[in-house]
Amino acid sequence: MTEVVYLHVGGPKSGTTFLQQVLETNSARLAEAGTLVVGPRLEAIHASMVVREDPRLDRLPELARGSWDRLVAQIRAWRGPAAVLSYELFAGASIEQVRVALGALEGLQVHVLVTARDLGKSIPSAWQEQLKFGLIRPLERWQPPLRAPRRASGAGAPCSRPTSRPAGARTCPPTRCT
């Protein structure tokens, strides 16, 4: 039975696609070792939309609205000790949305994993992403879209202090841990 869930929330443009490809490529090996790679990826994309209450969900088939519940059921049904769910747009969830999502995982130990990237490399990467959608403005004249902050200064999702972590990983500040 699943005891631990590793929830990788991004952020966007921080190597998440690479990490997801490594997880998917090695999902059989991870399963043999007791770790479920939750998915498929499209289900994780839709689940992040459900968690974040993304209005674009209304334009998707009805099936997409149940994606978070299906992933939670997949995690709970797993016979191994651990599961990992990775999708970068979970990072955009508000504190209340995080509370609701974590409520669905009640009774499981949840570790939130965040990847980050040098801002100097993130901006050109975001510009390159826009090229996929037909942007023709040169990098020198492009600016990322400006958005109003979604959270009050210093606010963040609750987190738990890990008992062990990969080399170089950092724990969250004690004031933000539960």
C-alpha positions as CSV (number, residue, x, y, z in Angstrom):
1,M,0.0,0.0,0.0
2,T,1.2,3.5,-0.9
3,E,2.7,5.3,2.1
4,V,4.7,8.1,0.5
5,V,3.8,10.4,-2.5
6,Y,6.4,12.5,-4.2
7,L,4.5,15.4,-5.8
8,H,6.8,17.2,-8.3
9,V,5.2,20.6,-8.9
10,G,7.8,22.3,-11.2
11,G,8.2,25.2,-11.7
12,P,7.7,25.6,-15.4
13,K,10.8,25.8,-17.6
14,S,13.0,24.2,-14.9
15,G,13.9,20.9,-16.6
16,T,10.5,19.3,-15.8
17,T,10.0,17.7,-19.2
18,F,13.4,16.0,-18.9
19,L,12.5,14.7,-15.5
20,Q,9.1,13.4,-16.7
21,Q,10.8,11.7,-19.6
22,V,13.3,10.0,-17.3
23,L,10.4,8.9,-15.0
24,E,8.3,7.6,-17.9
25,T,11.3,5.8,-19.5
26,N,12.1,4.1,-16.2
27,S,8.6,3.5,-15.0
28,A,8.9,-0.3,-15.2
29,R,12.1,-0.3,-13.2
30,L,10.7,2.0,-10.7
31,A,7.6,-0.2,-10.3
32,E,9.8,-3.2,-9.7
33,A,11.5,-1.2,-6.9
34,G,8.1,-0.3,-5.4
35,T,7.5,3.2,-6.9
36,L,4.6,4.0,-9.1
37,V,5.0,6.7,-11.8
38,V,1.5,8.1,-11.7
39,G,-0.1,8.9,-15.0
40,P,-0.4,8.9,-18.0
41,R,0.9,12.4,-18.6
42,L,-2.3,13.8,-20.2
43,E,-4.1,12.7,-17.0
44,A,-1.6,14.6,-14.9
45,I,-2.0,17.7,-17.1
46,H,-5.8,17.6,-16.7
47,A,-5.4,16.8,-12.9
48,S,-3.4,20.0,-12.5
49,M,-6.1,21.9,-14.3
50,V,-8.7,20.4,-11.9
51,V,-6.6,21.2,-8.8
52,R,-6.0,24.8,-10.0
53,E,-9.7,25.2,-11.1
54,D,-8.5,26.2,-14.5
55,P,-11.4,27.7,-16.5
56,R,-10.1,26.0,-19.7
57,L,-11.2,22.7,-18.2
58,D,-14.7,23.6,-19.3
59,R,-13.7,23.3,-23.0
60,L,-12.4,19.8,-22.5
61,P,-14.4,16.5,-22.5
62,E,-16.3,15.7,-19.3
63,L,-13.8,12.9,-18.6
64,A,-11.0,15.5,-17.9
65,R,-12.9,16.8,-14.9
66,G,-12.4,13.5,-13.0
67,S,-8.6,13.2,-13.7
68,W,-7.5,14.3,-10.2
69,D,-9.8,11.8,-8.6
70,R,-8.5,9.0,-10.9
71,L,-4.9,9.8,-10.1
72,V,-5.6,9.8,-6.4
73,A,-7.3,6.4,-6.8
74,Q,-4.3,5.1,-8.8
75,I,-2.0,6.2,-6.0
76,R,-4.2,4.7,-3.3
77,A,-4.6,1.4,-5.2
78,W,-0.8,1.0,-5.7
79,R,0.6,-2.0,-3.8
80,G,4.1,-0.5,-3.5
81,P,5.3,1.9,-0.8
82,A,5.7,5.0,-3.0
83,A,4.3,7.0,-5.9
84,V,5.6,10.0,-7.8
85,L,3.4,12.4,-9.7
86,S,5.0,15.1,-11.8
87,Y,3.5,18.1,-13.6
88,E,4.9,21.6,-13.5
89,L,1.6,23.5,-13.5
90,F,0.7,22.2,-10.1
91,A,3.0,25.0,-8.9
92,G,0.4,27.5,-9.9
93,A,-2.1,26.3,-7.3
94,S,-3.3,28.7,-4.6
95,I,-2.9,27.8,-0.9
96,E,-6.5,26.8,-0.7
97,Q,-6.3,24.7,-3.8
98,V,-3.2,23.0,-2.3
99,R,-5.1,22.3,0.9
100,V,-8.0,20.7,-1.0
101,A,-5.6,18.6,-3.1
102,L,-3.6,17.5,-0.1
103,G,-6.9,16.6,1.6
104,A,-7.5,14.0,-1.1
105,L,-4.2,12.5,-0.1
106,E,-4.9,12.5,3.6
107,G,-3.2,9.7,5.4
108,L,-0.3,9.6,3.0
109,Q,3.1,11.2,3.6
110,V,3.4,13.8,0.8
111,H,6.7,15.3,-0.2
112,V,6.5,18.3,-2.5
113,L,9.5,18.5,-4.9
114,V,10.3,21.8,-6.6
115,T,12.8,22.2,-9.4
116,A,14.2,25.6,-10.3
117,R,16.3,27.2,-13.0
118,D,18.5,30.2,-13.3
119,L,16.3,33.1,-14.3
120,G,18.8,34.1,-17.0
121,K,18.1,30.8,-18.7
122,S,14.4,30.7,-17.9
123,I,13.5,33.9,-19.9
124,P,15.0,32.7,-23.2
125,S,13.4,29.3,-22.6
126,A,10.0,30.9,-22.2
127,W,10.6,32.9,-25.4
128,Q,11.5,29.6,-27.2
129,E,8.3,28.1,-25.9
130,Q,6.4,31.0,-27.4
131,L,8.0,30.3,-30.8
132,K,6.1,27.0,-30.9
133,F,2.9,29.0,-30.9
134,G,3.9,31.3,-33.8
135,L,5.6,34.2,-32.0
136,I,7.9,36.0,-34.4
137,R,9.3,38.8,-32.2
138,P,13.1,38.6,-31.7
139,L,14.3,37.7,-28.3
140,E,15.8,41.2,-27.9
141,R,12.4,42.8,-28.2
142,W,10.3,40.1,-26.4
143,Q,9.2,40.5,-22.8
144,P,7.5,37.8,-20.7
145,P,3.8,38.7,-20.0
146,L,3.4,40.8,-16.9
147,R,0.9,39.3,-14.4
148,A,-0.3,40.5,-11.1
149,P,1.0,38.4,-8.2
150,R,-1.4,35.7,-7.2
151,R,-0.4,35.4,-3.6
152,A,0.5,37.8,-0.8
153,S,4.2,38.4,-0.2
154,G,5.8,35.4,1.5
155,A,2.7,33.2,1.2
156,G,3.4,29.6,0.0
157,A,2.0,26.1,0.1
158,P,2.4,24.2,3.3
159,C,5.3,21.7,3.2
160,S,6.8,19.1,5.4
161,R,10.4,18.7,6.6
162,P,12.0,15.7,4.8
163,T,13.8,13.1,6.8
164,S,16.2,12.6,4.0
165,R,16.9,14.4,0.7
166,P,19.0,14.2,-2.4
167,A,22.4,15.8,-2.3
168,G,22.1,19.6,-2.8
169,A,18.3,19.6,-2.0
170,R,17.1,22.2,0.5
171,T,14.4,22.0,3.1
172,C,11.7,24.7,3.3
173,P,12.1,27.4,5.9
174,P,10.9,26.3,9.4
175,T,8.3,29.1,9.4
176,R,6.6,27.6,6.4
177,C,6.7,23.9,7.5
178,T,4.0,22.0,9.3
